[in-house]
Amino acid sequence: MRWQSTSHGLITPNFFLDRIISHKLLNPITESILHQVLDTQKKFIDSGKTLPLSLNINANQIQDSEYIRKLLKTIETKKQASAPLTFEITETTDTNFKKQSVASNIRKIKSAGIRISIDDYGTGYSSLDRLCDLPCDELKLDRLFIKKILTSNKHLIAVENTVTMAKSMGIHVVAEGVENKEQLLLLQSLGCDFAQGFLFSPPIPQAYIENWYNRWNGAILL
């Protein structure tokens, strides 16, 4: 999610997310985004295209059983059976994922066929303990590690060991913030599964997604 301001241009969530949370707007905004992306996904599938979908979920939302039930009901009603869906868990508090209600909500999410991803792994509250607690399918390496992977041997070792550990646990790895082919080639050599970042596209409005898809589908960066 980005905020297109007429005076300040494109504003990233780190500048306004805390205000959204403090005004208790995160849940309704998440629901609105979910409806929009499911509608977009349906249009793609109806035209014979596959569009994997990821939705950021705050760690506090995972603890809210009623809210999770509401999201899953929406997904059950609107989601296309063949369309991959992932919940990217963004941790902003020291959430206890061993708590019974949290574990129960995660089991419900997984039972609905939804993948679990740990967002911004390596910074904030993400840890090895989280990786072991959560039945996750994917972890997303924070862009701070990728930014320094070509210039810092310590960051390179950290990324390499994280990729090796995750793959040995059957977890896919996504590199965030990839900006050039040199980073991409190095990540490929380390066994990283997926990448995202400005090398492929900046954040774009919903109306431009189909053009981007048609341009990049099947493309190979050499």
C-alpha positions in Angstrom: 0.0 0.0 0.0 1.2 3.5 -0.9 -0.3 6.9 -0.4 -0.3 9.1 -3.5 -0.1 12.7 -2.2 -0.7 15.7 -4.5 1.9 17.7 -2.6 4.5 15.0 -1.5 4.2 12.4 -4.2 4.3 8.7 -3.4 4.5 8.1 0.3 5.6 4.7 1.8 3.7 3.1 4.7 6.5 3.7 7.2 5.5 7.4 7.2 1.8 6.8 7.9 1.2 3.2 9.2 1.6 4.1 12.8 -1.1 6.8 12.5 -3.5 4.3 10.8 -3.0 1.9 13.6 -3.4 4.5 16.4 -6.7 5.6 14.8 -7.9 2.0 14.5 -8.1 2.1 10.8 -5.9 -0.8 10.0 -8.6 -3.5 10.0 -11.1 -1.7 7.7 -8.2 -0.7 5.3 -7.0 -4.3 5.2 -10.5 -5.5 4.4 -10.8 -3.0 1.6 -7.5 -3.9 0.1 -8.4 -7.6 0.3 -11.6 -7.0 -1.7 -9.8 -5.0 -4.3 -7.0 -7.5 -4.9 -9.4 -10.5 -5.0 -11.4 -8.7 -7.6 -8.3 -7.9 -9.6 -7.1 -11.5 -9.3 -10.4 -12.8 -10.6 -10.1 -10.6 -13.7 -6.7 -12.1 -14.4 -7.9 -15.7 -13.9 -11.0 -15.1 -16.1 -8.6 -14.0 -18.9 -6.4 -17.1 -18.5 -3.6 -15.6 -16.4 -2.2 -16.6 -13.0 -1.7 -13.8 -10.5 -0.3 -14.9 -7.1 -1.5 -12.6 -4.3 0.1 -11.6 -1.0 -1.6 -9.6 1.7 0.3 -7.9 4.6 -1.2 -8.8 8.0 -0.1 -7.1 11.2 0.9 -9.4 14.0 -1.8 -7.9 16.2 -4.4 -8.8 13.6 -3.3 -12.5 13.8 -4.3 -12.4 17.5 -7.8 -11.2 16.8 -9.8 -14.4 16.2 -13.0 -12.6 15.1 -11.1 -10.5 12.6 -9.3 -13.5 11.1 -12.7 -15.3 10.8 -14.0 -12.3 8.9 -11.1 -12.2 6.5 -11.3 -16.0 5.9 -15.0 -15.7 5.2 -14.3 -13.0 2.6 -11.6 -15.2 1.0 -13.9 -18.2 1.0 -16.6 -16.2 -0.8 -14.4 -14.5 -3.4 -11.1 -16.3 -3.8 -10.5 -18.3 -7.0 -9.7 -22.0 -6.2 -6.6 -22.0 -8.4 -5.2 -18.7 -7.2 -2.2 -18.7 -4.8 -2.7 -16.6 -1.7 -0.1 -15.6 1.0 -0.5 -13.8 4.3 2.7 -11.8 4.9 3.0 -11.3 8.7 4.5 -8.0 9.7 5.6 -8.0 13.3 5.4 -4.6 15.1 5.1 -6.0 18.6 6.6 -8.9 20.6 3.7 -11.2 19.7 3.6 -14.6 21.4 3.0 -17.0 18.6 2.9 -19.9 21.1 -0.3 -18.4 22.6 -3.2 -20.8 22.1 -5.5 -18.3 20.3 -2.7 -17.2 18.0 -1.7 -20.7 17.1 -5.4 -21.6 16.5 -5.8 -18.7 14.1 -2.7 -19.6 12.2 -4.0 -23.2 11.9 -7.2 -21.8 10.5 -5.3 -19.7 7.9 -3.3 -22.7 6.9 -6.4 -25.0 6.7 -7.9 -22.5 4.3 -5.0 -23.1 1.9 -3.3 -19.8 2.6 0.5 -19.6 2.7 2.3 -17.9 5.6 5.2 -15.6 5.0 7.4 -13.8 7.5 8.0 -10.3 6.2 11.1 -8.2 6.8 13.0 -11.2 8.2 16.3 -10.3 10.0 15.2 -7.0 11.5 12.7 -5.9 14.2 11.1 -8.7 16.1 11.7 -11.4 13.6 14.1 -14.1 14.9 15.0 -17.8 14.8 12.4 -18.4 17.5 9.7 -17.0 15.2 11.0 -19.1 12.3 10.6 -22.3 14.5 7.3 -21.3 16.0 5.5 -20.4 12.8 4.4 -23.0 10.3 5.6 -20.7 7.6 6.1 -21.4 3.9 8.2 -18.3 3.1 10.5 -15.7 4.6 11.3 -12.4 3.1 14.8 -11.1 3.7 14.8 -7.5 4.7 16.1 -5.0 2.1 18.7 -3.8 4.5 20.7 -7.0 4.0 20.2 -7.0 0.2 21.4 -3.4 0.0 24.8 -4.3 1.4 25.2 -7.8 0.0 27.7 -6.6 -2.7 29.8 -4.5 -0.3 29.7 -6.2 3.1 31.1 -9.7 3.6 29.2 -9.9 6.9 25.9 -9.2 5.2 26.7 -11.7 2.4 27.4 -14.4 5.0 24.2 -13.6 6.8 22.1 -13.8 3.7 23.9 -17.0 2.5 23.4 -18.8 5.9 19.8 -17.7 6.1 19.0 -19.0 2.6 20.7 -22.3 3.4 18.9 -22.7 6.7 15.5 -21.8 5.3 15.8 -24.2 2.4 16.8 -27.0 4.7 13.6 -26.3 6.6 11.5 -26.4 3.4 10.9 -22.6 3.4 11.1 -20.5 0.3 13.2 -17.3 0.4 12.3 -13.9 -1.1 14.8 -11.1 -1.3 13.4 -7.7 -0.8 14.7 -4.5 -2.3 16.7 -5.9 -5.3 17.8 -2.9 -7.4 20.3 -4.2 -9.9 21.3 -7.3 -11.8 24.5 -7.9 -9.8 22.4 -8.3 -6.7 20.0 -10.6 -8.5 22.8 -12.8 -9.9 24.5 -13.2 -6.6 21.2 -14.1 -4.9 20.5 -16.7 -7.6 23.9 -18.2 -7.0 23.1 -18.5 -3.2 19.9 -20.4 -4.0 17.4 -17.6 -3.3 14.0 -18.5 -4.7 12.4 -15.2 -5.5 13.2 -11.5 -5.6 11.3 -8.2 -5.6 12.4 -4.6 -5.9 12.9 -1.7 -8.2 14.9 -3.8 -10.7 11.5 -5.2 -11.7 9.1 -2.4 -10.8 8.4 0.4 -8.3 5.0 0.2 -6.6 2.3 0.7 -9.2 -1.4 1.5 -9.2 -3.9 -1.3 -9.7 -4.7 0.0 -13.2 -1.2 -0.7 -14.4 -0.8 -4.2 -13.1 -2.0 -5.9 -16.3 0.5 -4.0 -18.5 3.3 -4.8 -16.1 2.3 -8.5 -16.1 2.2 -8.7 -19.9 5.7 -7.1 -20.1 7.4 -9.3 -17.4 5.6 -12.7 -17.7 8.1 -15.2 -18.8 11.0 -12.7 -18.9 14.5 -13.8 -18.0 17.1 -11.3 -16.7 20.6 -12.1 -18.0 
